[in-house]
Amino acid sequence: MMPTCQHCKKQWTYFQSIKNLLLLRCPYCKERNYARKFRKRDIAFGVILPIVILFILPLTSLSFIGRTSIVFGAIIVYLATYPIKLTLTKEEEPIF
């Protein structure tokens, strides 16, 4: 499911979502949207990836290039799938 602007209620395409990934400004009405905080996938990615990078990958017999490829591959997959489950809100949510 692609993100929907909370102001004009129009659904964005995948490429519009990628293009507006940083600012989250609606391509139709130009209003700013905010990403919903603390999504389970983001928390899991933010916790699991550093553990893998810091503790598990150094224990493997992979070369530095192999380990770096795995890390970059994981980051690319995350960024490619981010717009698909992005949920927008009208107002910025508090951090806590």
N, CA and C atoms as a LAMMPS dump frame, in Angstrom:
ITEM: TIMESTEP
0
ITEM: NUMBER OF ATOMS
288
ITEM: BOX BOUNDS ff ff ff
-5.0000000000000000e+02 5.0000000000000000e+02
-5.0000000000000000e+02 5.0000000000000000e+02
-5.0000000000000000e+02 5.0000000000000000e+02
ITEM: ATOMS id mol type element x y z
1 1 1 N 0.847 -1.172 0
2 1 2 C 0 0 0
3 1 3 C 0.895 1.238 0
4 2 1 N 0.649 2.126 -0.889
5 2 2 C 1.466 3.325 -1.023
6 2 3 C 0.914 4.427 -0.109
7 3 1 N 1.757 5.412 0.24
8 3 2 C 1.296 6.486 1.131
9 3 3 C 0.22 7.351 0.493
10 4 1 N -0.651 7.873 1.33
11 4 2 C -1.722 8.76 0.899
12 4 3 C -1.565 10.089 1.625
13 5 1 N -1.617 11.184 0.876
14 5 2 C -1.506 12.51 1.467
15 5 3 C -2.651 12.715 2.458
16 6 1 N -2.332 13.207 3.619
17 6 2 C -3.344 13.423 4.647
18 6 3 C -4.092 14.735 4.462
19 7 1 N -3.674 15.546 3.506
20 7 2 C -4.346 16.811 3.233
21 7 3 C -5.329 16.671 2.07
22 8 1 N -4.858 16.16 0.924
23 8 2 C -5.734 16.069 -0.254
24 8 3 C -6.242 14.65 -0.506
25 9 1 N -5.768 13.686 0.28
26 9 2 C -6.206 12.28 0.242
27 9 3 C -5.859 11.568 -1.062
28 10 1 N -4.89 12.068 -1.83
29 10 2 C -4.475 11.389 -3.056
30 10 3 C -3.324 10.443 -2.741
31 11 1 N -3.392 9.26 -3.356
32 11 2 C -2.362 8.261 -3.126
33 11 3 C -1.169 8.544 -4.041
34 12 1 N 0.025 8.432 -3.475
35 12 2 C 1.239 8.671 -4.231
36 12 3 C 1.648 7.402 -4.965
37 13 1 N 2.371 7.568 -6.06
38 13 2 C 2.947 6.416 -6.74
39 13 3 C 4.266 6.064 -6.054
40 14 1 N 4.809 4.929 -6.419
41 14 2 C 6.081 4.502 -5.834
42 14 3 C 7.17 5.532 -6.124
43 15 1 N 7.255 5.996 -7.367
44 15 2 C 8.315 6.927 -7.749
45 15 3 C 8.119 8.311 -7.117
46 16 1 N 6.885 8.734 -6.922
47 16 2 C 6.633 9.981 -6.2
48 16 3 C 7.077 9.845 -4.749
49 17 1 N 6.862 8.674 -4.171
50 17 2 C 7.275 8.433 -2.788
51 17 3 C 8.791 8.47 -2.662
52 18 1 N 9.485 7.857 -3.613
53 18 2 C 10.947 7.868 -3.593
54 18 3 C 11.463 9.296 -3.755
55 19 1 N 10.869 10.043 -4.682
56 19 2 C 11.296 11.413 -4.956
57 19 3 C 11.093 12.311 -3.725
58 20 1 N 10.019 12.094 -2.989
59 20 2 C 9.675 12.918 -1.829
60 20 3 C 10.062 12.266 -0.501
61 21 1 N 11.008 11.359 -0.541
62 21 2 C 11.365 10.582 0.639
63 21 3 C 11.87 11.44 1.795
64 22 1 N 12.602 12.491 1.499
65 22 2 C 13.16 13.317 2.57
66 22 3 C 12.199 14.391 3.056
67 23 1 N 11.567 15.095 2.153
68 23 2 C 10.697 16.214 2.55
69 23 3 C 9.258 15.797 2.816
70 24 1 N 8.813 14.718 2.185
71 24 2 C 7.432 14.236 2.297
72 24 3 C 6.423 15.326 1.942
73 25 1 N 6.723 16.081 0.904
74 25 2 C 5.817 17.115 0.415
75 25 3 C 4.954 16.499 -0.684
76 26 1 N 3.64 16.639 -0.585
77 26 2 C 2.712 16.034 -1.531
78 26 3 C 2.958 16.585 -2.939
79 27 1 N 3.075 15.714 -3.938
80 27 2 C 3.278 16.184 -5.308
81 27 3 C 2.025 16.827 -5.908
82 28 1 N 0.878 16.626 -5.284
83 28 2 C -0.377 17.176 -5.801
84 28 3 C -0.719 18.523 -5.166
85 29 1 N -0.789 18.562 -3.836
86 29 2 C -1.216 19.793 -3.16
87 29 3 C -0.05 20.577 -2.557
88 30 1 N 1.154 20.02 -2.59
89 30 2 C 2.383 20.657 -2.098
90 30 3 C 2.413 20.856 -0.576
91 31 1 N 1.498 20.247 0.148
92 31 2 C 1.485 20.344 1.615
93 31 3 C 2.478 19.345 2.201
94 32 1 N 3.043 19.679 3.339
95 32 2 C 4.012 18.795 3.995
96 32 3 C 3.281 17.754 4.832
97 33 1 N 3.744 16.521 4.708
98 33 2 C 3.25 15.416 5.512
99 33 3 C 4.394 14.95 6.409
100 34 1 N 4.057 14.165 7.401
101 34 2 C 5.06 13.646 8.321
102 34 3 C 4.931 12.133 8.385
103 35 1 N 6.058 11.462 8.541
104 35 2 C 6.049 10.003 8.649
105 35 3 C 5.638 9.618 10.061
106 36 1 N 4.827 8.591 10.151
107 36 2 C 4.422 8.086 11.461
108 36 3 C 5.652 7.475 12.13
109 37 1 N 5.826 7.77 13.384
110 37 2 C 7.019 7.348 14.119
111 37 3 C 6.89 5.92 14.647
112 38 1 N 8.042 5.318 14.927
113 38 2 C 8.152 4.033 15.598
114 38 3 C 7.388 2.905 14.917
115 39 1 N 7.621 2.774 13.641
116 39 2 C 7.058 1.624 12.957
117 39 3 C 7.879 0.399 13.323
118 40 1 N 7.23 -0.737 13.446
119 40 2 C 7.911 -1.953 13.892
120 40 3 C 9.077 -2.319 12.981
121 41 1 N 8.891 -2.158 11.669
122 41 2 C 9.944 -2.518 10.736
123 41 3 C 11.16 -1.623 10.92
124 42 1 N 10.93 -0.339 11.149
125 42 2 C 12.045 0.594 11.347
126 42 3 C 12.811 0.262 12.627
127 43 1 N 12.088 -0.066 13.676
128 43 2 C 12.729 -0.406 14.938
129 43 3 C 13.534 -1.695 14.784
130 44 1 N 12.946 -2.694 14.139
131 44 2 C 13.642 -3.962 13.935
132 44 3 C 14.895 -3.752 13.085
133 45 1 N 14.775 -2.979 12.018
134 45 2 C 15.917 -2.717 11.149
135 45 3 C 16.982 -1.934 11.907
136 46 1 N 16.569 -0.99 12.707
137 46 2 C 17.515 -0.172 13.455
138 46 3 C 18.197 -0.92 14.58
139 47 1 N 17.627 -2.013 15.052
140 47 2 C 18.222 -2.795 16.127
141 47 3 C 19.002 -3.985 15.565
142 48 1 N 18.406 -4.689 14.623
143 48 2 C 19.014 -5.922 14.112
144 48 3 C 20.234 -5.644 13.245
145 49 1 N 20.166 -4.655 12.354
146 49 2 C 21.286 -4.403 11.455
147 49 3 C 22.571 -4.034 12.202
148 50 1 N 22.531 -3.127 13.182
149 50 2 C 23.783 -2.85 13.914
150 50 3 C 24.335 -4.071 14.652
151 51 1 N 23.455 -4.916 15.178
152 51 2 C 23.923 -6.13 15.856
153 51 3 C 24.633 -7.037 14.871
154 52 1 N 24.027 -7.202 13.694
155 52 2 C 24.642 -8.047 12.67
156 52 3 C 25.977 -7.46 12.232
157 53 1 N 25.989 -6.153 11.979
158 53 2 C 27.219 -5.516 11.504
159 53 3 C 28.33 -5.578 12.555
160 54 1 N 27.997 -5.303 13.803
161 54 2 C 29.029 -5.209 14.837
162 54 3 C 29.478 -6.553 15.405
163 55 1 N 28.569 -7.529 15.5
164 55 2 C 28.904 -8.751 16.217
165 55 3 C 28.936 -10.014 15.355
166 56 1 N 28.012 -10.147 14.42
167 56 2 C 27.904 -11.401 13.678
168 56 3 C 28.797 -11.417 12.433
169 57 1 N 28.775 -10.36 11.632
170 57 2 C 29.593 -10.355 10.41
171 57 3 C 31.095 -10.503 10.671
172 58 1 N 31.651 -9.868 11.707
173 58 2 C 33.089 -10.068 11.946
174 58 3 C 33.457 -11.52 12.285
175 59 1 N 32.501 -12.301 12.776
176 59 2 C 32.773 -13.697 13.123
177 59 3 C 32.77 -14.611 11.908
178 60 1 N 32.27 -14.14 10.79
179 60 2 C 32.218 -14.958 9.584
180 60 3 C 33.558 -14.913 8.869
181 61 1 N 33.731 -15.846 7.95
182 61 2 C 34.982 -15.893 7.186
183 61 3 C 34.88 -15.094 5.887
184 62 1 N 33.873 -14.237 5.795
185 62 2 C 33.717 -13.42 4.599
186 62 3 C 34.793 -12.35 4.538
187 63 1 N 35.149 -11.977 3.327
188 63 2 C 36.115 -10.899 3.156
189 63 3 C 35.45 -9.563 3.496
190 64 1 N 36.254 -8.54 3.604
191 64 2 C 35.725 -7.206 3.883
192 64 3 C 34.748 -6.781 2.791
193 65 1 N 35.068 -7.086 1.551
194 65 2 C 34.182 -6.733 0.429
195 65 3 C 32.867 -7.499 0.528
196 66 1 N 32.911 -8.744 0.941
197 66 2 C 31.694 -9.532 1.115
198 66 3 C 30.804 -8.978 2.209
199 67 1 N 31.414 -8.625 3.337
200 67 2 C 30.641 -8.047 4.438
201 67 3 C 30.059 -6.693 4.06
202 68 1 N 30.855 -5.873 3.364
203 68 2 C 30.38 -4.563 2.923
204 68 3 C 29.235 -4.711 1.93
205 69 1 N 29.317 -5.702 1.059
206 69 2 C 28.246 -5.95 0.086
207 69 3 C 26.943 -6.33 0.783
208 70 1 N 27.046 -7.137 1.817
209 70 2 C 25.849 -7.528 2.573
210 70 3 C 25.214 -6.309 3.23
211 71 1 N 26.02 -5.459 3.832
212 71 2 C 25.498 -4.257 4.507
213 71 3 C 24.838 -3.333 3.488
214 72 1 N 25.525 -3.058 2.379
215 72 2 C 24.933 -2.183 1.364
216 72 3 C 23.675 -2.803 0.752
217 73 1 N 23.672 -4.121 0.568
218 73 2 C 22.48 -4.792 0.048
219 73 3 C 21.288 -4.633 0.978
220 74 1 N 21.531 -4.768 2.284
221 74 2 C 20.452 -4.605 3.266
222 74 3 C 19.923 -3.177 3.256
223 75 1 N 20.814 -2.208 3.144
224 75 2 C 20.384 -0.807 3.108
225 75 3 C 19.579 -0.521 1.852
226 76 1 N 19.996 -1.051 0.716
227 76 2 C 19.267 -0.847 -0.544
228 76 3 C 17.882 -1.472 -0.474
229 77 1 N 17.786 -2.683 0.071
230 77 2 C 16.473 -3.338 0.204
231 77 3 C 15.566 -2.515 1.113
232 78 1 N 16.106 -2.015 2.212
233 78 2 C 15.313 -1.203 3.132
234 78 3 C 14.795 0.057 2.453
235 79 1 N 15.681 0.768 1.757
236 79 2 C 15.269 2.007 1.089
237 79 3 C 14.285 1.739 -0.05
238 80 1 N 14.427 0.614 -0.729
239 80 2 C 13.519 0.289 -1.831
240 80 3 C 12.125 -0.069 -1.325
241 81 1 N 12.04 -0.652 -0.138
242 81 2 C 10.733 -1.055 0.39
243 81 3 C 10.119 -0.016 1.328
244 82 1 N 10.888 0.994 1.691
245 82 2 C 10.393 2.005 2.632
246 82 3 C 9.101 2.689 2.175
247 83 1 N 8.997 3.146 0.926
248 83 2 C 7.768 3.849 0.52
249 83 3 C 6.516 2.981 0.516
250 84 1 N 6.685 1.682 0.418
251 84 2 C 5.519 0.801 0.294
252 84 3 C 4.666 0.82 1.557
253 85 1 N 5.284 0.848 2.7
254 85 2 C 4.543 0.824 3.97
255 85 3 C 4.587 2.154 4.718
256 86 1 N 5.002 3.213 4.054
257 86 2 C 5.081 4.524 4.692
258 86 3 C 3.682 5.026 5.035
259 87 1 N 3.484 5.418 6.273
260 87 2 C 2.219 5.976 6.731
261 87 3 C 2.443 7.437 7.072
262 88 1 N 1.596 8.299 6.52
263 88 2 C 1.759 9.74 6.703
264 88 3 C 0.748 10.291 7.696
265 89 1 N 1.119 11.38 8.359
266 89 2 C 0.221 12.101 9.249
267 89 3 C 0.279 13.584 8.899
268 90 1 N -0.721 14.335 9.36
269 90 2 C -0.75 15.778 9.108
270 90 3 C 0.215 16.537 9.989
271 91 1 N 0.381 16.087 11.217
272 91 2 C 1.193 16.801 12.182
273 91 3 C 2.345 15.92 12.647
274 92 1 N 3.43 16.565 12.976
275 92 2 C 4.592 15.846 13.463
276 92 3 C 4.277 15.229 14.82
277 93 1 N 4.597 13.957 14.966
278 93 2 C 4.35 13.275 16.228
279 93 3 C 5.503 13.519 17.195
280 94 1 N 5.213 13.613 18.477
281 94 2 C 6.303 13.791 19.446
282 94 3 C 7.217 12.566 19.459
283 95 1 N 8.456 12.772 19.851
284 95 2 C 9.437 11.689 19.853
285 95 3 C 9.077 10.639 20.903
286 96 1 N 8.575 11.055 22.047
287 96 2 C 8.238 10.103 23.109
288 96 3 C 6.773 9.934 23.229
